[in-house]
Amino acid sequence: MHLISNQQRREIIDFLTAFVEMKADNSNTKVFNQKRRAGRLIKKLRENKEIDLSLVKALKNGNQN
């Protein structure tokens, strides 16, 4: 499991949303499947909560011990 910042999470969602909304040739199954997978990933990312600043500080302090 990797931890990403709230800003990185928002940027990833924006990037994937732009990819899904892009026009593509409907006959290309590979692009269709990638867009479908991107949509599912967007849904998963939006379901996750943003990390509270106090938790980030606690994690940083825990790594220093």
Long-range contacts (C-beta under 8 A, 24 or more apart in sequence): 3-51, 3-59, 5-51, 6-50, 6-51, 9-45, 9-48, 9-50, 12-45, 13-42, 13-45, 13-46, 16-41, 16-42, 16-45, 17-42
